[in-house]
């Protein structure tokens, strides 16, 4: 037994020992947060158990347990925690809430005090029947979960038959401490899933034993013997423990048999990583008081299936990053759409299994953008198409099997998709709150998937209404409310994509039978109107009916099928039939509202005029700080650059120059330029005109290193004044004596 690391933990907010178990829950449930070579875990089962009493008090007979079940040579009591061995001086200190040498009654009271901590340790993990697979392990189908009861019973018999060293490793004391071995333990069976690639190993199973009373959690790896039975691999057993000494908390990592530790670099990292990286992360996590308001990633699908499909799609579409024709970052957008496609493929595969169907789901991606998600899903066998208001360059690379349409979508009676199984909104902006409505009104069997990003209401921007929530959390709750009002069971999940907005909302089933469509649609209409202060129908009054077959699933004359790319009607809706007035789809052409697309000489004239306006004020004689001699000083002054531009006939470019967020004459709100630009009079352009270009670099340090000679071309007046300075309004000019 050896201690790999030990770190003191400062706990100014008194979060321990509860914070320790919150940190352990992260390592048990989401080890990929620390170990980036893992995809995740599958929690198979859990139960409560007690350590057995030791049957033999003397030396073990030679015909004892199998060699793998007993402690190997060199890992015996001499290196155990008893009698001050292997721990730093003073030992690990008293356990949380422990009092040495307690009698049976005191020990019973101590067990009662530990109930709250035990429940806190159980809370983050899956709930399920004793020894049976829980929800997180159900439906995986890759290999059956073993029986936790039989695994633990076999391990307990090996401890009871004389494996004192392992029992001491569990109790942090000698095996003769029988009272310590009889309190309740939480036993969890999990499967650790590595990322699937050419260098990955197979998934590994582990038994995790949480001893809340002693402040320890022990990881027991499992391996198959020659007969295919699972046994504890004692060479890779390790422990994380919390201890307290003289009022100070410590977290330690210990290995049962360090000289036999086998590291594969993935599921079983090197001991130095456990004692340094993992220990440091646990120490930080256990005193963090922040509570996440989001679910764990990939909580609705099989992590093992996702890892396999995601890796295959990455290999298949990795070359897209090399030929990406858009100005956007290919590393982000390609990997994000690949991960999103992998998630949808697994989600739809499991849905087909639940429904007993074999036909692949069809879809429409509203606001498909670059169309890569549509391209991947189509190539993987799902018929569908994407619609966006603006065509992208990359669309031409996909080929005819990828159906993409350039068209605007306005929510009305003619933008329904009765033959579609799924509507997708991947960063669909102003369409995001409308997608659950469109799905609900398209047909009873239509489902939706949205990945909200920008915050839009039914009309205009979304306004946060609760200050206690972040805007992102509030917007997710709003979209969830929309889906619930539309009659969906809305589920939330967190994706593994390179984005800060990675929470998706899914509506797979309805909360009402098909016969209740009219009453539910009345509720939808009232809710939509209430968001904009529109007219609300009186109770009991049904709104104007939609086209036949819209909600019932039949393909009426006004319907729009998923695969009917050659439909005669257009998606742009007329004024009549709008579900809410005021909705405006985004413009087809992007408007440039800054100086990026303006001619350089135009920008130069405007900037130079503003500089001359600010610098061409009354001059006064001041004393130079360096030479102590009187020099001319331009004290600056107040001015209105907007009015100056208008007098010089620059009205045509004022709005783009001032930009969408700036203040100036182009916005109807002329900005006053304060006298914040200071400098000697020779900094002005009229004084630079009499200085040879070859001398300007020496006279003005900001021009050093630039081409200033006559032979290399004459620089413009603006460049001569401002050089490389990004913000000329902050210039401080210096003059030569």
N, C-alpha and C positions, 0 to 999 in steps of 0.2 A: 504494500500500500504506500502511496506517495502523494504528497500534496503538490499539485502543479502550480498553484497560485493562490494568493490570499490578498484581498484588498479591503481597506477600511472604507466605509460608506458614511458620508455625512448626511444626516437626516434632519434638516432644520424644520421641516413641516410635519414631523412625526408620522411618516407614512409607513414605516416598518412596524411589524413584519408583514402587514398586508401588501405593501408594495413589492416585497420579494416574491410573493406568490403571483402577483400580476405579471412580473417579469418572467417568472418560470412558465406561465401560461403562454407567453409569446414564443418561447423556445420550444415548448411542447407542441403547440398548435400551428405555429408559423415559423419554423426554423429557417425558411428561406430568407427571412428578414436579415439574419446574421450570416448565414452560409449561402452565398450567392450561387453555389453549384447545385443547390437543391431547388426542385420545383414546388415542393410542399409536402404535406403529410396527409394520410388518411387515417382518421380516428376510427378504429374498428369496434372497440368495446371497452367497458369499464366495470369495475366491481369494487366492493369493500372486502378487506381481508385482514388477517392478523398473522404475525410471524409465529411459527411453531415453537414449542418448547424443545430443547435439546434432549434427545433420548439417552445419549452416552455422555457420562461425566469424565470418563478416562480417555486414554489415547484411542484413536480410531483404529479399528482392525484393518489389516491389509486388504481384506475382501470388501472394502467399503464401496462408496459410489464410484461411478465411472470417472476416469481421470479428468474429463472436461467439466464434471460437476463439482469436483473438489478443488480447493485452491492449489495452484501449482507451487512447486518448490521455490522458495525465495519470497513468497507472498504470505508467510505465516504470521504468527503473533508478534515476532520480533519487529515487524514493520507495521503493525497495527496501531490504532490510536490509543490503545490502552497503555497505561504507565508512561505517558509522556513521549511515546515513540512516534516519529514521523511528523509530529506537529511542531510548530515553533514553540519557543520557551513559554511556559505558562499554559500550554495546551490550547484547544480551541475556545476555551472559556465556557461559561454556563450557557445552556441552550435557552432559547426564548421562553421565558416563563418557567424555567426549570429550577428546581431546588434540589441540591444533592441529598442523597440518602433519605428518600422519602419512604414512609410506610405505605401500606395498602390504602388506608383511608385518604392520606394526602395525595397518593397517586390517582385515586378515583376523582378527587376534587380537581386535580390538574387536568384530567381528561375532560371534565366538564368545562373548564375554562378554555380548552382548545377547540370546542365545538364550533365557535364562530369563525375561527381561522380556517378550520377544515371546510366549512361551507363556502368560505370565500375562495379557497383553492379549487373547489369543485365547480364553482359558478362558470368560469370561462370555458370549461370543457363540455363535450357532448353529454347529453343525458340519454339514458337508455336502460333497459332492463339489466339485471345483474348478469354479467358475463356474456351479454348478447350484443350483437352489432347495433350501434346507434345510427342516427340519421346520416351522419357524415360518411359512414361506411357502406350505406345501403346503395344498391344499384350500380356499383362499380363494374362488376362482372369480369374483371381481369383475372383475379384468382380469389377463391373463397377465403373468407376470414377464418382463421383457426379458432378453436374453442378456448377462450381465455381461462375458463374454469379449470380445464384439464392441464393447461400449461402452468398455471400457478400451483395447482396441486402437486404436479411433478417437481416443481422447483422447491416447494415447501418440504416435500419428503427428503430432498437432498440436504436441506438445511437441518432438518430434524435428525437425520441419521449421523450427524457429527461434523458438518461443515462449519466449524466454529469461526473460522476466519471470515467467511462471507457473512455470517450472522453478526459478528462484531462490526463489520463494515456497514451493516444496516442500522445497528443500534448505537453506533458511535461509542461503544463501551464493550466490556468483556461479555462473552456469551453467557456468563453465569447470571447476568442481570435479567432475570426472567420477567420481572414486572415491566421492564422497558419493552420487552418483545411482544406484550399482549395487547397493546392499544391498537386502535383501528388505523388501517392504511388505505389509501386510495390507489387502486391498481388500474392502469390504462394500457390497452394494447393499441399500437399505432404502426402504420406502414410508412416508412420514409421513402419519398419518391425523388430520385435525382432528375436533373434535366436530361432529356433524351438527346444525345448526340453520339458521335462516333467514339467518344472516350468515356461515356457514362457506364455505370455499373447497373446491376439489377436492383429493383426496390428491396429494401431491407425492413424486417419487422423488429420491433422493440417492445419490451414491457417497461413502462414507466411507473415507478413506485413513489408516491408522495407520502411522506411522513410529516404531517403538519405539526405534530406535537414536538418532534425533534428538530424541525426546521431543515429537513433534508429531502432531496429528490434524487432517486437512483435510476439510472438507465441500464437496462439489461438487454443487450442485443441477442437476437435469436438466430440460430443457424441449423441447417438440416444435418442429421447424422447419416451414416451409411444406409440406414433403413428408411430415410425420408421423414423421420420424426424431428420436430423442432426441439432444440435444447438451448439452454442459456450459454452464450459464448462468454465465459468468465474472463477471457483475456482482454475484452473491450468493455468491461463494466466500469462506469465512472459515476461520480456523485457530485452534486452541487449542494452546498450547505450554507445555512445562515447561522451565525453565532454572535454572541454578545459578551464582551469582556470589559469590565470597569466602565460601563455606560457607553461603550463604543461598539458599533455594529461592524461585523466582518462577513464577507462572502468568500467562500473557498471552493476550489475545484479539486477533487481527489480522484486518482485512478487506483483500481483495486490491484492490478498487477502490471506496473509500467514496463517491465522488461519483456512482456509478451504482447504488448499492445501492437495491433496490426492496423496501419493506416492505409486507406485506399485513396485518400485525398479528396473524397467526395462526401460519402455518408459518415465515414469515420475519419475526421481530420487529424492532423498531427497533434500530439499533446501540447506542444507550444502554442498552437492556435487556441486550444481550449483554455489554457492557463493565462493567455494574454488577451486575445481578441474577444472571445466569448465572455470572459470574466469582466472585462471592461464594459461591454455592452450591458450585461446584467446589472452591474453596479449603477450604470446610468439610468436604465429603465426603472429600477425599483424605487427611485426617488423622484421620478417624473409624475407630476400630479395631473397632467393633461389626459383627458379621456377622449378617445376618438368617437365621433358621431357616425362612423361608417362601419359597414360590415367588413369582414375579412375578404380578401380577394378570392374570386372563383368559388363562392360559397354555394352556388346553385348547380354546378356541373362537376363532373368527375375530373379531379386534378390530374390523374394518371393519363386519362384519355386526352386531355388538353395538352399535356406535355408532349405526348407522341405526335398529335396532329400539328401542333404549333411548330415543332422542330421540322416536320416534313414540309410544311408550307414555307418556312424560312429558307430551306434549301432550294425549294422549287422556284421561288420568286426573288431570290437575293440579287439577281442580275438587274432587277428594275432600278436599283439605286445607281447603277453605272450609266444608264441611258435616260435618266429622268429629265424631261425637257422643260419642266416648270421651274419658276424661280424659287419655289418653296424648298425646304430642306428635305431631300429624299430620305435621309436616315430616319427622320421622325415619321414622315407620312407613310412610307412603305412599311416600316416595322409596326406602326400603329394599326394599319389596315390588315396586315397579316395576322396580328394578334386578335383583332376584332373578328376576322373571318374564322379563325380557329375556334373562338368562343361560340359563334353562331352555329358552326357546323356541329359541335358537340351538343349544344342546346337543342338543335333540331333533331339530331340523331336520338337523343334521349326522349324527346317528345314523340317521335314515331314509335319508339318502343312502348311508351306508356299508352298510346292510342291504338296500338296494334296495326299500324299502317306501314306500308312499304314505299308508297309514292313520295318523292322528295318535295318539300315545301317550295312553293313559288313566292316571290317577293317583289316589292317595289321599294327602291331607295329614294326617298324624297329629299332633294337637296344633296345629290350624290357627289358634288365637287369634282375631284379628279377621277372619280369612277373606278378606282382600283378595287374597292370592296366589291362592287358589282362584278368586275372582271374575275376576281378570285372565286366568288360564290358561283358564278356561272360556269366557270371551268371545272369546279368541283361537283357539278351535276345538278345544281338548283336553278331552275328556270326563273328568270326575272329581268328587270331593267332598272335603269336609273334615270332620274329626271333632275335637271338643274337649269337655272335661268341663264347660265353662261357656259358656252362650250370651252373646254380646255384643250391645250395642245396635245396632252398625253392621250386623249381619246383616240387619236388616229393610230396609236400603236397597238391597240387591243385587238383589232380584227373584227370581222363581221359577227362572230358568235357573242360578242358583248354588246347588248342593246342599251344605248345611251341616247337621251333626248334632250334637246335644248328648248326649254319652255318654262314659262312662269306658272306657278301654282297659286291660285287664290281659293281659300276654303269656301266652297259653295256646293250647290246641288249637283254640279256636273263634275266635280273632282272626287268621285267615289270609285272604289276598286272592289267590286263585289266578288270577283273571281280570284282575289289575292289572299294568300294565307297569312303573310306577314308584311307589315309596313315598317320600314327602317328609317330612323332619323339620326344620322351620324353627324353631329355638329350642324344641325339643320336650322339653327338660329331662329328666325321669326316663325318658322313652321313648327317648332318643337311643341308648344302647347296645343297645336291643332292636330297633331298626329294621332293622339288617343281619340279625339273626336271623329276624325276621318275614318279611323279603323272601326270605331263603334258603329258608325252610320253606313259603312260600306257593306258589311254583312255580319251576322251573328258569329261566324266562324273566323273572322279576321282578327289577328293579334298584332301587337306592336312591340317594337324595341326602339328606345330612344337613348341617346347618349348626350345629355344636355351640356352645352358649353356657354355660349353667350346668353344673357338673361333677357328674354323677351316674354311679354304678356300676349294676350290675344290680339291686342292692338298696341303697338309701341313698346317701349322698354318696360321691363318688370321693375316695380318699386318694392323694396323690402319693407315689410310691415311689422317685423319683430326684431327689436334691437338685440335681443339675447341670442339670436342665431346669426351665424355668418350669412352673407348674401348667397353663397353657394348652397349652404344647407337649406336656407329658406326657399331657394328656387327649386331644389329637388323636392322639398315638401309640397310646393305648389304644383309641380307636374304630377306628383303622386296623388294629390287631391283632385286634379283634373281627371286622371285615369280612374280613380275611385268613383267620382261623380258620373263618369261615362259608363260605369257598370263593370269595371275590370277588377280582378284581384291583382293588385300591383305588387311586384316583387322587386327588390333592390339588390344589386350586386356591384362589386368593385372589380374592374378589369385590370389586367397587367399590361398597360400600354404606356409609352413615354409621353405622358400628358398629366397635367395637374388636375384636369377635369376628366376623371375616369370612372365615375359612378354611373351605371346604367339602370334604367327602369324598364321593366318587362311586364306586359299584360298578356297572359297566356289563357286565361279563362274568365268567364263572366260570373257576376254575382246574382244573376236573375235568369229565369227560363226564357226561351224565345217568345213566349206569349206576352211577356211583360215589356216588350220593346217600346210600345207607344208611351207608357207612363215614364219609363226611364228616359226616353228622348225628350219628353217635356221637362224633366229635371235638368237634362243637359242644357237645353235652351235657356232656361231660367238662370242657370249658373253662368253661362257665357255672357248673357246680357248684364248680369250683376257685376261682372268684372269691369265693364265700361260704362256703367250707369245707364245702359240702354233700357228700352221698355221691357218690363217683365210681365209675362202672361199671367193673368189671374189663376189661382189654383183651380184645377179641373179643366182648364181650357187648353186644348191640344194645339200646338203651333201648326202652321201650314205644312201639309204633308210633303214628303220628298218624293222623288220619282219612284215609280213602282219597282219593287225588287231591290231597293237600296239596302235596307236592313234585313230583308228576308233571305238574301243569298242568291236570288235569281238575277240573271243578267238582263236587266231591263233595257229599253231603248236609250236611256241616258247613261248606262253603266260604262265603265272603263276597265276592260280586262287587263291583267298583268302582262300578257304576252301579245296583246293586240296593238303592235307598234304602228300599224297602218290605219288606226281609227280615223274616221272622217272628221270628228269634232276636235276642237282645240281646247287646251287646258285653261287658257285665259277665259275668265268667266265674265258674263255680262253684268250689268248693274243689278238686274233682278236675280233673286235666288241667293244673294249673299247671306251668310250666316251671321255676320256682324259687320256693320259699315265701319269704314275707317282703316281696314287692313290694307297694307300696301306691300306687295312683294318687293324684294330688292331690285335695284336697277340692273339692267343687262350689262351696261358699260360702267366700269368703275370711274368715279369722279376723282380727279387729282386735286387735293385741297392743300397742297403745300408747294414749296418752291422746287421740287425735284424735277418737274418737267418743263420749267420755264427756261427761255434762252439765257445763256450766261451773261451776255452783254446787257440784257434787260435787268437782271439781278444786280449787276455791277453798277448800273446807273442809279438804281433806287438806293442801294446801300451808300454809294458815294454822296448822293444828295442829302441823305439823312445825316451823314457824318459832317458835311459842310454846314448843314443847318445848325448842328450842335456845336461845332468848333468855331464857326464864323461869328463869334460874339465879341463883345467888348473886351479888349485886352488891358491888362494892368501890369505894372512893373512889380515883380516880386524878387526876393533873394533866393538864388539857387541853394539847395541844401548842401551840394558838394563843393561848388566854387565860391559860395558866399558872395557872388556878384549879382548885380541887378540884371534880370532877363525879362523878356516879355512872356506873359502867362495868359493863356486863353482860359478865362474863368468859366466859359460855357454859359448856358442859359436855358430857358424854357422854350419849347416850340411844339408845333403840331405838324408832324411829318405828313399826315394825311392831306392837310390843306395845301402844303407845298407841292405834293405830287399832283394834286388836281390842277394847280396853276400851270404845271409843266406838261400837262396833257398825258399823265400816266394812268388815267382812270381805267384803261382797258386791262391792266394787269394787277390792279390793287387787291382784288379778292383772292386770287391764287397766292399772291405774295404774302398776304396777311394770314392765310391759312384758315382752316376750319375752327381752330381753337384759339387763334390769336385775337388781339384787340387792336382795332385800327379803323380807318375811315371806311374800308370796305365792309365792315360789319355794322355800320351805322353807329358805332361807339368809338369815337376817335380817342386813341390813347395818347396821353400826355407823356412826352419824353422828358424825363427829369434831367437836370444838369449833372449827370453822373459821369460824363466823359471829360477828362481833364488832360491837358498837355500844353507844351509850348507852342507858340505860333508857327514855328517852322515845321510842325507836323502836318500842317494843312497842305493840300495839293498845290496851291499857288506858290508856296515856298519851295516845294520839292521840284517844281518845274525849272528852277534855276540851278539845281545841283546836278552835276554829271552823274550819269547812271552808274559809272564805275565807283563812285564815292558813296552811293546810297547805302551799300551794305555796311560800310564802316560807320556811317552816320546813324544808322538804325539797326541795332543788333538783331531785330526780328527778321531782317532781310538777309542775314548771313547765310551763305551756302546756296543761295538761289541764283539763277542766271540773271545778272544785272548789266552785263556789258552790252555795248551797242552791237557788237558783231554777232551775238546770239539772239538777237531779236529784242525789240522794245516791248517791255511789259505794259499792260494796261494801267490806266490811272488807279483803278481800284486795287489791283495787285500791288502797285507801288506803295499805296497807303497802308493796306491791311496785311499783305503777305499771306502767311499760312494760318492766321488767327481764325478760329472757328466762330467766335462771337465778337465782332468788331466793336460792339457797344461797350466792351470792357477794356478797351485798349488804353494804355498809358504811354504817350509818346515821349521820347527823349530827344533832345537836340544836341548838336555839336556846338561847342563854344565859338 
